[in-house]
Amino acid sequence: MDFGLKNKIAVVAAASRGLGRAAARQLALEGATVVICARRKKEINRTACEIQEETGSVVVSVRADVTKPKDVRELVSQARRRFGTVHVLVVNAGGPPAGEMLALTDKDWQKAHELTLMSMVRLTRAVLPMMVRQEWGRIITINSIVAKQPVNELLLSAAIRPGIGGLVKVLANQYAKYNITINTVCPGHIRTQRQEELARFRAEARRISIERYFAETAAAIPAGRLGRPEEIGSVVAFLASEQAAYINGVNLLVDGSAAKGVH
Ligand SMILES: NC(=O)c1ccc[n+]([C@@H]2O[C@H](COP(=O)([O-])OP(=O)(O)OC[C@H]3O[C@@H](n4cnc5c(N)ncnc54)[C@H](OP(=O)(O)O)[C@@H]3O)[C@@H](O)[C@H]2O)c1
């Protein structure tokens, strides 16, 4: 199936590895020109080269921290200066740290708010005028299963991620008339560096080995395994496609049925 992304310009935030990288790679495989960012210059440059070499699509790297308003503006301006516009935005960032209520400080809460919510607000605000003008746009935010089913030690995530789901629905209502769709993908347990770090934290807390933690996690997921980053990348590419034009305001679980309940 041709996803209709060949002449499209995509910006993918936080994409030197993990889910952002997988989304950027899949969009590039579909023929989109992709602008990616992360905080570490060497890593994001290397990832851009790797994806460009593999896919043959143009991939541009920008060093940017999505918690910094100036960096967000510069990321989107670079895409606009070089390619004229942005058609697809993938909002992503590192996850907020795990922690207990009595250990988390105001600063931790403010940092998580900037990282998870305000990065989405600022990136979206920067691209929406272009999308409205061209009457075409796709915004896909990498959210989390935690938006649907809180996890005790991911307090910061549990407090902020459901709000992103609410914001996405309101924006979808307001911008659908411009042929813009705004959705989130809510990954379950996907094997990335972030997942390895969480696994270490949880395994240590329970005094079990990391291998045992992963075996138990896989056994608790109906699919019987953790997900692969490319399984998120392909959902992002589909949501960015022409074919997904009528999917709007959705918070889509991609979790091997890990979340309990009807969502
Ligand atoms: N993996 C999962 O199972 C899972 C499940 C649910 C939700 N999520 C969420 O999905 C998101 C991505 O997770 P992941 O597993 O792909 O994480 P990851 O493997 O740790 O990768 C994070 C990526 O984001 C970049 N990044 C981090 N902070 C940034 C910032 N402030 N500005 C710009 N780039 C930044 C990192 O590069 P630099 O360090 O160089 O900036 C890296 O490229 C997180 O919000 C996570 O909570 C993941």
The ligand as an ORCA input file, in Angstrom:
! r2SCAN-3c Opt
* xyz 0 1
  N       9.629      2.055     25.471
  C       8.470      1.855     26.027
  O       8.095      0.740     26.364
  C       7.531      3.021     26.252
  C       6.236      2.732     26.705
  C       5.365      3.775     26.912
  C       5.772      5.073     26.688
  N       7.035      5.317     26.264
  C       7.408      6.711     26.068
  O       7.866      6.933     24.751
  C       8.874      7.947     24.757
  C      10.120      7.428     24.060
  O      10.563      6.299     24.783
  P      11.800      5.401     24.314
  O      11.576      4.099     24.966
  O      12.005      5.484     22.849
  O      13.000      6.183     25.063
  P      14.583      6.110     24.860
  O      15.007      4.808     24.307
  O      15.159      6.553     26.151
  O      14.873      7.243     23.738
  C      14.617      8.580     24.025
  C      15.032      9.459     22.837
  O      14.605     10.781     23.120
  C      15.714     11.687     23.088
  N      15.413     12.701     24.077
  C      15.244     12.520     25.403
  N      14.978     13.677     26.009
  C      14.967     14.630     25.035
  C      14.757     16.036     25.028
  N      14.514     16.709     26.157
  N      14.816     16.695     23.849
  C      15.076     16.032     22.703
  N      15.290     14.710     22.651
  C      15.236     14.012     23.804
  C      16.925     10.816     23.370
  O      18.134     11.357     22.851
  P      19.042     12.379     23.737
  O      19.204     11.725     25.068
  O      20.299     12.547     22.966
  O      18.256     13.653     23.805
  C      16.530      9.543     22.622
  O      16.768      9.708     21.241
  C       9.085      8.331     26.221
  O       8.305      9.437     26.548
  C       8.569      7.114     26.967
  O       8.146      7.401     28.261
  C       7.924      4.326     26.034
*
